[in-house]
Amino acid sequence: MLTHAAWVAVLLPIAAVAPACAGNNEAIIGQDCDLGFCDAGADVVATPPSFTPPPDAGDADASASQPPHVLACIATECPAPYADCSKSPSFRCQTNLMNDPANCGACGVSCLGYGSINMGASCINGKCVFECQLKQDSNGAPLDFRDCNGLIDDGCETDIAGDAENCGACGNVCPAGQRCINGKCGCASGMLDCGRCVNPRFDDSHCGACGNRCTTPVPACSPMPSQTFYGCKNSECGKLKCNSGFSDCNGDLGKGCASDGCEVDTSKDPNNCGGCGIACGPDQDCRDDGVGPQCLDKCSKSGLTQCRKGCKDLLNDKSNCGACNFFCLPARANQDSFCSKGICETACLPGFADCNGDPNDGCETDLTRHPAHCGACGHECDFGVGQPCIEGKCLMTECDAGGGETK
């Protein structure tokens, strides 16, 4: 047993250290200064880490703060709104009754097959919603069908784009002798209805009247003035006219054969861009980017490249990828084709993958429903017991501690 003197001898070294590190009412844990808690050369100790547990933390039940453990078991019963309409033993529960037009609200309830009466239908929230259709005739003219008689049995029976009794809208009757043309009664002022609306002052096939087609007069200029032909002008045939893209900017076409013709290429002349006298600025080009010749900033100003059909982004344009007019190949099944940094690439559309590794059939696997590739290639559901893959996940359900499969 240590004597009183021995205890004093043991404590003195510690007491001797204390004034160098700590102030009054501070507790020293081991060699605090040596561990870096003290500020060298000062009689102040840096704040050491706190080892005091929060109130009551030591007595709290750690399990009380943890979420309850829930077991999950394989599920085989289709969850709403999915149903097993196809009766496929592998691809189960693949029908969404809320939006499947062939099984709308219930298996076998179809919204399809009304095209013959100009109606289409969608399945919205499990109910068929019908709508009239927009179509085209054999010549590409628009057909706009509506249900003007209010009878669902004959669907959308009226084409308001061409029906004079319902022109542009049900009940809008055109005046006698006027046709309904593209939803409007007759032609605009100055136009003539020759099966289509034409301007008889300049139409070479209907010059001054329907069916009056202009031909080359005899005698004709030989040689013809530059970039000219004979056609209709002011409702008269046999007049010199400019070829498309050229203009008579000096106004001498009235001289006939003595004219220099249509001497200006207004498709690219920076002083006559798109028309006589339209001058481009010093940092502009005269070019046609798809809406006719215009004065536009030089391609280089935007970091683009001048191609035959305007400015193109060779780094990202899949119709001009890496070079003008270099087209990327069309995407295969469930793929997107794009140009990245001047190189043509492809990528699978969301929800699809190339699980067989064959590029020829594209991204053939639907990861949202395939039980052998559910959410990812090779991730299998237990389709032996009928576990379906729904929205990229093998169907599971909560179960009790007994585990096992649940219906």
MARVEXVEX-913050 format. One line per 3 residues: number of its first residue (from 1); their letters; for each residue x negated, y negated, z of C-alpha. Coordinates in pm, whole numbers, plus 50000, padded with zeros to 5 digits. Example, Ala and Ser with C-alpha at 12.3 -4.5 7.8 and 13.67 -1.06 7.14 Angstrom:
1> as> 48770 50450 50780 | 48633 50106 50714
***
This chain:
1> mlt> 50000 50000 50000 | 49873 49655 49905 | 49802 49419 50190
4> haa> 49927 49062 50198 | 49585 48944 50087 | 49585 49188 49793
7> wva> 49924 49060 49671 | 49789 48706 49686 | 49487 48813 49482
10> vll> 49711 48968 49213 | 49944 48668 49187 | 49679 48396 49186
13> pia> 49560 48458 48827 | 49919 48427 48698 | 49981 48113 48902
16> ava> 49660 47968 48766 | 49787 48008 48409 | 50125 47855 48474
19> pac> 50027 47487 48500 | 49860 47502 48157 | 50171 47630 47978
22> agn> 50489 47566 48164 | 50665 47282 48332 | 50878 47303 48642
25> nea> 51156 47562 48643 | 51017 47744 48331 | 50963 48118 48328
28> iig> 50658 48266 48156 | 50689 48603 47977 | 50346 48760 47943
31> qdc> 50072 48554 47778 | 50307 48301 47614 | 50035 48064 47505
34> dlg> 49841 48345 47339 | 50155 48446 47146 | 50205 48097 47011
37> fcd> 50488 47966 47225 | 50273 47684 47367 | 50166 47367 47190
40> aga> 49784 47370 47209 | 49646 47083 47404 | 49979 46986 47556
43> dvv> 50147 47070 47882 | 50465 47165 47694 | 50568 47513 47593
46> atp> 50749 47568 47263 | 51093 47718 47311 | 51056 48096 47324
49> psf> 51319 48328 47177 | 51620 48379 47396 | 51662 48725 47540
52> tpp> 51983 48646 47723 | 52278 48843 47589 | 52601 48649 47520
55> pda> 52858 48657 47802 | 53016 48999 47847 | 52837 49133 47539
58> gda> 52664 49399 47739 | 52989 49536 47870 | 53186 49518 47545
61> das> 53295 49836 47375 | 53099 49840 47046 | 53358 50063 46878
64> asq> 53632 49806 46934 | 53481 49568 46673 | 53449 49838 46406
67> pph> 53729 49891 46149 | 53921 50214 46189 | 53782 50502 45988
70> vla> 54027 50598 45714 | 53992 50927 45528 | 54054 50941 45152
73> cia> 54179 51247 44969 | 54229 51337 44604 | 54568 51221 44476
76> tec> 54759 51373 44186 | 55094 51194 44193 | 55118 50898 43951
79> pap> 55139 50566 44138 | 55392 50307 44021 | 55413 50171 43755
82> yad> 55217 50454 43591 | 55386 50768 43463 | 55289 51095 43297
85> csk> 55494 51043 42978 | 55246 51218 42747 | 55242 51537 42957
88> sps> 54874 51577 42874 | 54705 51815 43120 | 54382 51611 43113
91> frc> 54488 51253 43051 | 54751 51214 43318 | 54932 50901 43438
94> qtn> 54825 50697 43135 | 55157 50524 43065 | 55222 50185 43222
97> lmn> 55600 50154 43227 | 55574 49777 43272 | 55417 49705 42930
100> dpa> 55432 50015 42709 | 55675 49941 42420 | 55719 50315 42358
103> ncg> 55803 50386 42723 | 55948 50067 42864 | 56076 50105 43219
106> acg> 56100 50482 43180 | 55950 50755 42964 | 56114 50766 42620
109> vsc> 56275 50421 42633 | 56140 50263 42314 | 56138 49899 42206
112> lgy> 56002 49994 41862 | 56161 50052 41523 | 56353 49727 41462
115> gsi> 56134 49593 41181 | 56395 49677 40917 | 56625 49414 41068
118> nmg> 56339 49165 41108 | 56307 49204 41484 | 56009 49287 41695
121> asc> 56005 49366 42063 | 55767 49362 42356 | 55786 49544 42687
124> ing> 55765 49283 42962 | 55801 49386 43326 | 55962 49713 43222
127> kcv> 56226 49559 42993 | 56243 49526 42613 | 56231 49163 42502
130> fec> 56335 49117 42138 | 56220 48838 41907 | 56268 48745 41542
133> qlk> 55975 48801 41308 | 55765 48586 41076 | 55683 48768 40752
136> qds> 55557 48700 40400 | 55705 48786 40062 | 55512 48961 39784
139> nga> 55361 48627 39675 | 55246 48533 40025 | 55522 48277 40081
142> pld> 55638 48250 40444 | 55960 48413 40563 | 56098 48285 40893
145> frd> 56384 48501 41018 | 56642 48391 41275 | 56962 48533 41425
148> cng> 57202 48271 41289 | 57523 48477 41319 | 57460 48568 41681
151> lid> 57510 48941 41620 | 57239 49164 41761 | 57354 49457 41544
154> dgc> 57205 49313 41222 | 56904 49161 41399 | 56752 48845 41254
157> etd> 56939 48830 40927 | 56858 48477 40801 | 56537 48343 40644
160> iag> 56546 47974 40738 | 56243 47910 40516 | 56454 47970 40201
163> dae> 56824 47976 40292 | 57003 47663 40166 | 57283 47723 40419
166> ncg> 57037 47742 40707 | 56733 47544 40595 | 56470 47498 40864
169> acg> 56729 47573 41132 | 57053 47766 41165 | 57344 47562 41025
172> nvc> 57135 47303 40834 | 57300 47297 40488 | 57114 47149 40188
175> pag> 57293 46912 39947 | 57445 47072 39638 | 57186 47163 39378
178> qrc> 56891 47155 39618 | 56696 47462 39712 | 56551 47527 40053
181> ing> 56173 47528 40002 | 55956 47626 40297 | 56225 47516 40540
184> kcg> 56298 47181 40372 | 56577 47081 40136 | 56440 46997 39792
187> cas> 56103 46837 39719 | 55951 46517 39854 | 56004 46188 39672
190> gml> 55820 46180 39340 | 55791 46558 39327 | 55981 46790 39094
193> dcg> 56125 47133 39178 | 55988 47367 38913 | 56008 47681 39126
196> rcv> 55760 47501 39345 | 55722 47131 39416 | 55496 46966 39155
199> npr> 55389 46613 39065 | 55507 46571 38701 | 55271 46275 38649
202> fdd> 54957 46491 38677 | 55060 46859 38670 | 54913 47014 38355
205> shc> 55176 47292 38352 | 55478 47065 38419 | 55383 46733 38260
208> gac> 55679 46495 38280 | 55921 46788 38297 | 55933 47146 38419
211> gnr> 55760 47386 38179 | 55584 47120 37966 | 55236 47272 37953
214> ctt> 54953 47058 37813 | 54723 47197 37545 | 54411 47062 37370
217> pvp> 54513 46804 37108 | 54407 46808 36743 | 54176 46642 36667
220> acs> 53976 46660 36991 | 53644 46507 37091 | 53341 46701 36974
223> pmp> 53136 46710 37179 | 53356 46646 37480 | 53245 46370 37719
226> sqt> 53057 46504 38022 | 53264 46702 38276 | 53602 46634 38111
229> fyg> 53903 46826 37977 | 54241 46739 37823 | 54541 46735 38054
232> ckn> 54835 46544 38200 | 54800 46183 38313 | 55092 45950 38383
235> sec> 55331 46222 38257 | 55158 46241 37915 | 54951 46526 37777
238> gkl> 54632 46486 37571 | 54454 46263 37822 | 54090 46305 37926
241> kcn> 54058 46412 38290 | 53765 46491 38520 | 53664 46841 38617
244> sgf> 53692 46920 38988 | 53412 46760 39192 | 53334 46489 38934
247> sdc> 53459 46132 38896 | 53459 45851 38639 | 53303 45591 38869
250> ngd> 53214 45345 38591 | 53575 45352 38464 | 53503 45405 38094
253> lgk> 53708 45723 38045 | 53965 45513 37860 | 53718 45480 37573
256> gca> 53800 45837 37478 | 53529 46018 37288 | 53293 45719 37332
259> sdg> 53303 45753 37713 | 53013 45895 37910 | 53276 46107 38081
262> cev> 53287 46185 38454 | 52929 46097 38526 | 52919 46126 38906
265> dts> 52908 46449 39108 | 53109 46332 39409 | 53054 46666 39584
268> kdp> 52695 46571 39671 | 52617 46214 39560 | 52526 46020 39881
271> nnc> 52640 45695 39714 | 52974 45837 39601 | 53051 46108 39855
274> ggc> 53398 46253 39800 | 53494 45951 39592 | 53352 45655 39406
277> gia> 53181 45395 39625 | 53172 45603 39946 | 52808 45564 40057
280> cgp> 52643 45772 40329 | 52408 45635 40594 | 52029 45686 40584
283> dqd> 52046 45977 40833 | 52337 46147 40660 | 52389 46401 40384
286> crd> 52681 46431 40145 | 52800 46787 40184 | 53108 47005 40210
289> dgv> 53130 47200 40536 | 53470 47344 40443 | 53703 47042 40431
292> gpq> 53571 46868 40120 | 53262 46650 40063 | 53191 46410 40349
295> cld> 52908 46196 40483 | 52773 46403 40772 | 52464 46389 40995
298> kcs> 52167 46587 40872 | 52161 46946 40996 | 51822 46901 41160
301> ksg> 51966 46634 41390 | 52170 46905 41562 | 51900 47171 41550
304> ltq> 52081 47353 41267 | 51972 47470 40923 | 52106 47348 40590
307> crk> 52262 47640 40403 | 52461 47639 40081 | 52788 47604 40274
310> gck> 52682 47351 40533 | 52487 47347 40859 | 52445 47685 41020
313> dll> 52312 47812 41354 | 52074 48088 41243 | 52022 48199 41604
316> ndk> 52387 48274 41681 | 52595 48276 41361 | 52666 48637 41263
319> snc> 52739 48524 40904 | 52398 48354 40888 | 52191 48553 41134
322> gac> 51821 48476 41105 | 51869 48346 40749 | 52134 48174 40540
325> nff> 52411 48411 40424 | 52268 48708 40613 | 52575 48889 40747
328> clp> 52570 49121 41046 | 52735 49457 40979 | 53094 49494 41101
331> ara> 53137 49636 41448 | 53240 49999 41487 | 53518 50130 41708
334> nqd> 53563 49930 42031 | 53252 49723 41964 | 53167 49357 41922
337> sfc> 52915 49251 41660 | 52719 48932 41726 | 52400 48744 41647
340> skg> 52156 48680 41932 | 51835 48485 41877 | 51858 48554 41505
343> ice> 51902 48931 41542 | 52223 49125 41476 | 52337 49322 41779
346> tac> 52640 49515 41899 | 52793 49570 42242 | 53081 49775 42371
349> lpg> 53404 49594 42444 | 53498 49572 42814 | 53624 49907 42940
352> fad> 53458 50113 42664 | 53124 50294 42640 | 52915 50508 42406
355> cng> 52908 50818 42622 | 52819 51065 42345 | 52517 50862 42234
358> dpn> 52629 50862 41870 | 52619 50509 41722 | 52830 50615 41423
361> dgc> 53155 50636 41621 | 53088 50320 41819 | 53206 50304 42179
364> etd> 53434 50604 42166 | 53513 50644 42536 | 53780 50452 42725
367> ltr> 53634 50429 43075 | 53965 50309 43218 | 54141 50641 43155
370> hpa> 53900 50920 43064 | 53889 51176 43350 | 53538 51294 43253
373> hcg> 53403 50938 43225 | 53604 50742 43476 | 53456 50395 43525
376> acg> 53118 50512 43395 | 52982 50777 43161 | 52959 51113 43338
379> hec> 53167 51013 43640 | 53421 51297 43655 | 53753 51311 43832
382> dfg> 53873 51646 43959 | 54100 51701 43661 | 54108 52072 43743
385> vgq> 54358 51989 44015 | 54515 51708 43812 | 54338 51402 43955
388> pci> 54395 51119 43702 | 54168 50832 43609 | 54358 50504 43642
391> egk> 54202 50167 43564 | 53854 50316 43582 | 53896 50487 43920
394> clm> 53969 50845 44016 | 54298 50835 44202 | 54262 50868 44579
397> tec> 54497 50825 44871 | 54475 50790 45249 | 54506 51113 45436
400> dag> 54482 51248 45790 | 54187 51423 45951 | 54298 51749 45796
403> gge> 54152 51636 45465 | 54208 51823 45147 | 54419 51747 44843
406> tk> 54742 51554 44871 | 55024 51547 44626
***
